[in-house]
Amino acid sequence: MKRASYIQDLIKQGENQYQDFKFVINDSKKIARSLVAFANTDGGRLLVGIKDNGNITGVKTEEEFHMV
């Protein structure tokens, strides 16, 4: 389970200038702002389906899945 442990390691690092958690994707403009901010700096990761406290919730709706 390399992927699962990799994701857990990322979550343990928490949010920082290179990493952001999004619980839901219901506002494409907010997502775009996060991605543009990463693109304008040194890059980063956007983890979708993760609460700010690090709990994994997953992507719930088909619309969210397609927005990712």
Secondary structure by P-SEA (a helix, b strand, c coil): caaaaaaaaaaaacccccbbbbcccccaaaaaaaaaaaaaccbbbbbccccccccccccccaaaaaac
